[in-house]
Amino acid sequence: MLTKDQKKKIIAELEDILKNNENIIFTDFTGLTMAELMEFKRDLKKDKVAYKVFKKSLLEHALARSDKRPDLSAHKGSIALAYSSTSLTTSGSDVASLLAKKIYGFAVKSKKLSILAGYLINEMRTTSDVVRIAKLPSREVLLAQVLQLMMSPVTGLARVLDGIGKKEKVV
């Protein structure tokens, strides 16, 4: 049983996390073994992502004082927060994408972790939004795809002109 002072410290820590991080994903880890949870936390730590478990009642107190309010009222299981700030990279969207990909990847792999909601790039997101963000290709892949689209007309024209040149040489 936690004392009142311990609860106040935990709520203060939660308020600090909610205030200072623009990328937070709320998860249900019910069914994960301690070994799976520790492996998951180690993997997240490599990318400077924190994963902490909190009592739901204390989380609700902190959320009531925050502008980040996911609807977790219907949820009965255990809740943990995965979070990271934009100070880790140059772009908040890169951090949000990395965070969503990491959490979603483990959720698919373990089949026990579930995504409840997310607060990504300073906006509340539903579970389906977080999954969509996780499934997006990386920035580099998207840039390569755009470049390919831009280059395809030029490449096609070059092939046509090359074909015409070869045709004239044959005659």
C-alpha positions in Angstrom: 0.0 0.0 0.0 1.3 3.4 -1.0 1.4 6.2 1.5 -0.1 9.6 0.7 3.4 11.1 0.2 4.4 8.3 -2.2 1.1 8.8 -4.2 1.8 12.6 -4.4 5.3 11.9 -5.7 4.0 9.5 -8.3 1.3 12.0 -9.4 3.9 14.7 -9.6 6.1 12.5 -11.8 3.2 11.7 -14.0 2.3 15.3 -14.4 5.9 16.1 -15.3 5.8 13.3 -18.0 2.5 14.6 -19.4 3.7 18.2 -19.4 7.2 17.7 -20.9 6.6 15.1 -23.5 4.7 15.6 -26.7 4.8 12.0 -27.7 3.1 9.5 -25.3 1.5 6.2 -26.0 -0.9 4.6 -23.5 -0.7 0.8 -23.5 -2.2 -2.2 -21.8 0.4 -4.8 -20.9 -1.9 -7.3 -19.3 -0.7 -10.8 -20.0 3.0 -10.0 -20.5 5.4 -11.9 -18.4 8.1 -10.0 -16.5 10.8 -11.3 -18.8 8.9 -10.1 -21.9 8.3 -6.7 -20.2 11.9 -6.3 -19.3 13.0 -7.3 -22.9 10.6 -4.7 -24.3 11.8 -2.0 -21.9 15.5 -2.7 -22.9 14.6 -2.5 -26.6 12.9 0.8 -26.1 15.7 2.2 -24.0 18.1 1.8 -26.9 16.0 4.4 -28.8 15.8 6.6 -25.7 12.1 5.7 -25.1 10.9 5.3 -21.6 8.2 2.8 -20.6 6.7 3.1 -17.1 3.8 1.4 -15.4 1.5 3.4 -13.2 -1.6 2.7 -11.1 -4.7 3.6 -13.0 -6.1 5.7 -10.2 -2.9 7.8 -9.9 -2.8 8.2 -13.7 -6.4 9.4 -13.7 -5.5 12.0 -11.1 -2.6 13.3 -13.2 -4.6 13.3 -16.4 -7.4 15.3 -14.7 -4.9 18.1 -14.2 -3.4 17.8 -17.7 -4.5 18.9 -21.2 -3.8 15.4 -22.4 -6.9 13.4 -21.7 -7.3 10.0 -23.4 -10.5 8.2 -22.7 -9.3 5.4 -20.5 -12.4 5.2 -18.3 -13.7 2.0 -19.9 -10.4 0.2 -19.7 -10.1 -2.2 -16.8 -6.5 -3.6 -17.2 -3.0 -2.3 -16.4 -1.8 0.8 -18.0 1.8 1.9 -18.9 3.1 4.9 -20.7 5.7 4.9 -23.4 7.1 8.4 -24.0 9.8 10.3 -25.6 10.4 14.0 -26.2 11.5 15.8 -29.4 14.8 16.8 -27.9 16.1 13.4 -28.9 16.0 14.2 -32.6 15.4 17.2 -34.8 11.8 16.5 -35.6 8.9 15.7 -33.4 7.2 13.7 -36.2 10.3 11.5 -36.4 10.1 10.7 -32.7 6.3 10.1 -32.9 6.8 7.7 -35.8 9.6 5.9 -34.1 7.6 5.6 -30.9 4.5 4.3 -32.7 6.6 1.8 -34.8 8.3 0.4 -31.7 5.2 0.0 -29.7 3.1 -1.4 -32.6 5.9 -3.8 -33.6 6.1 -5.2 -30.1 2.3 -5.4 -29.9 2.1 -7.4 -33.1 5.0 -9.7 -32.0 3.8 -10.4 -28.5 0.0 -10.3 -29.2 -0.4 -9.4 -25.5 0.4 -5.7 -25.6 -2.4 -3.4 -26.8 -2.4 0.3 -27.7 -5.1 2.2 -25.9 -4.4 5.7 -27.2 -1.6 8.1 -28.0 -0.6 11.7 -27.7 1.6 12.2 -30.7 3.0 15.5 -32.0 0.9 17.4 -29.4 -2.4 15.9 -30.5 -4.6 13.2 -29.0 -4.8 10.1 -31.2 -7.0 7.0 -31.2 -5.6 3.5 -31.3 -6.2 3.3 -35.1 -4.4 6.6 -35.6 -1.3 5.3 -33.7 -1.4 2.1 -35.8 -1.6 4.1 -39.0 1.3 6.3 -38.0 3.3 3.1 -37.1 2.6 1.6 -40.5 3.8 4.7 -42.4 7.1 4.2 -44.3 10.1 6.1 -43.0 10.9 9.6 -44.2 13.7 8.3 -46.4 11.5 5.7 -48.1 8.8 8.4 -48.8 11.4 10.8 -50.3 12.7 8.0 -52.5 9.1 7.3 -53.7 8.5 11.0 -54.5 11.8 11.2 -56.3 10.9 8.1 -58.3 7.6 9.6 -59.3 9.3 12.8 -60.4 12.0 11.0 -62.4 9.7 8.5 -64.2 8.5 11.0 -66.9 12.1 12.0 -67.6 13.3 8.4 -67.6 10.5 7.5 -70.0 11.4 10.4 -72.3 15.0 9.4 -72.3 14.1 5.8 -73.3 11.9 7.0 -76.1 14.6 9.3 -77.5 17.2 6.6 -77.1 14.9 4.2 -79.0 14.4 6.7 -81.8 18.2 7.3 -82.1 18.8 3.5 -82.3 16.0 3.1 -84.9 17.6 5.8 -87.1 21.1 4.2 -86.9 19.7 0.9 -88.1 18.1 2.4 -91.3 
